[in-house]
Structure formats: structure tokens, C-alpha cells
Amino acid sequence: MKVGFIFNPESGNGKINRLYPVIEKAFIAKGHDISILKTQKSGDAKLFAQEPVFDMLLVAGGDGTLNEVVNGIMTLDKKPRIGYIPTGTVNDVAHLLGIPRNIKKALNLILETGELRKMDVSKINNTYFTYAAATGKFAKASYDLKRSDKKRFGSLAYVVRGITDMFYDYKMPLKITHEQGVIDKTFTLLLFLNGPRVGGINLFLIKKSKLNDGKIEARIFERRRYMTLFKVLSFFAIGGLVSKGVHMLKSSFYDIEAKGYVEWNTDGEQIEKNSARIEVINEAIEIYVSKRASKLLF
């Protein structure tokens, strides 16, 4: 098998840069032809993934690196399978898929113990994402951070950034069309989730979420003068708890008409702005997952 090994050498405090020869040898020992593709700047992973020459892409990095790779392979008619080694700060996708943060254990999952499963990919306007899109309260925390702060403080950097956003009063008048109808109100937070995890938080109350059902979950928080912050904090603190004024939706598409300025976060990166169409491409990619994740989420 022809393998392209895409990795961010700065991810995980540079640990992957020290261990990549071990990974290369492991693939060669299995009879694979592996090419080393180090990223140097944002966008490199996407460019590497667009090359139609690989049967498999081995990706080492955080959620942002994986997002770039997915956006690259979605341009291809024949898409290579993905093996993922999480070396980022939050690694939401890896947690969902049961992939260990330990590099050697993740490698063993890809080469020995894991299962190859077809997984949905979602699209917001012209940008693809694997697990989450959001706008509103706390959404900026994942992308409005310096790389140096993430490397120095890890997940704590996201918490501190979130606190600075806590008391800002988001007022987003939006018209949202989905499979079950239309909602036209003012909102403070919109979350679209391919699985029960976001921002490093396990949303265990979202029990029936699947990664290959052609649908994407939505949790949409109406803006209310006094209770908005409490409802948002309760949602994250109690595993996805929802109360009055929070809409729970599940649809293959959402058309969001923005009546003002809106910034969208996809997989932890700020990409799109203002009005958006979100849609699901069913079973668009193949990726190695743990046996437990294969049973629970597929």
C-alpha cells in the first residue's frame, strides 16, 4: 500500500518529530511504501492530501491538521483511507474514535487492532468538517488563541479564553431551516455535532449520536436576557443537558440565514462567516477506529 505520512512537526511539543522514524519503520516492516510529508505552514496538509497518489494517508497532528486532510481528500474521486495519530491539544476526534494519545498505541491500532469504518463528513458552505461547527458564546475559544499559548498551557488556555467570552451578550437573529421545519429567533449559541464531544467535553447525554447515519445533531440556544449563561454552562457542565429555550435537532441539512455578522468555527478553526448551509455527506471517508468506538458510534 502506498502511504502518505502527513504530520505537523510542532504538534504535541514536537514529540512526533522525534518518533516519526519509528512509525516509518513500522509501516515499512508491514510491506508499505511510505512517503514523509512534513507540514511547514497552515494549508500544507490540505495540499498534500489533494495529491491523488496514495492508498492511505497517515495523519499526525491535532483536530486542525485532520480537518485540512479531510478538506483535501474530499476533492478526490478516489479517496484514500485515513489512519490518525492524535498529537494536538484537545484531540476531540481521536476521543470519539477511541484512538489513544500515546503515539505507539495509536500506531498499533492502525496496523493491528483497529477497524476500518466509513464515517460521515459535514460541509458548511464550501468547507468540510469532521465533528463540529459552532457560532456564538464560547465558539471563539478554540481558534482565537496563539499557538504559543496552546503549547505552553495546553487545555487550560481554552478555559481562560472561554472565561473572557463568558459575559459577552451574543445576540444573533437567525432563520434556521431544517428537515422538521423552520426556527426564526434570536440566538446566543449554535452547535452542530457529528458526535457526543466538543471542546474536550464529553456530552454523554447525547446518547444516540452516530458517525455514519447521514445526520448531524444540533443544539441551538435561544438568547434569553437572564438565563442564557446558566443554560449554556449547564449544557457543558452536565454532559449536554438541555432545558427550555434550547432546541434539540437532528437533520441531514440546515440552512442558516444570518441577519447580521456571524463567525463560524469548524473543527476548532475559524473559517466561514455569516449565512451558511450545513449538509452531511454520508459515509464520505474511511478511517481506522477502535473496536469499542466501532460498536458504539457506527
Buried (B, 14 or more C-beta within 10 A) or exposed (E): EEBBBBBBBBBBEEEBBEBBEEBBEBBEEEEBEBBBBBBEEEEBBBEBBBBEEBEBBBBBBBBBBBBBBBBBBBEEEEBBBBBBBBBBBBBBBBBBBBBBBEBEEBBBBBBEEBBBBBBBBBBBBEBBBBBBBBBBBBBBBBBBBEEEBBBEBBEEBBEEBBEEBEEEEBEBBBBBBBEEEEBEBBBBBBBBBBBBBBBBBBBEEBEEBBBBBEBBBBBBBBBBEEEBBEBBBBBBEEBBBBEEBBBEBBBBBBBBBBEEEBBBBBBBBBBBEBBBBBBBBEBBBBBBBBEEBBEBBB
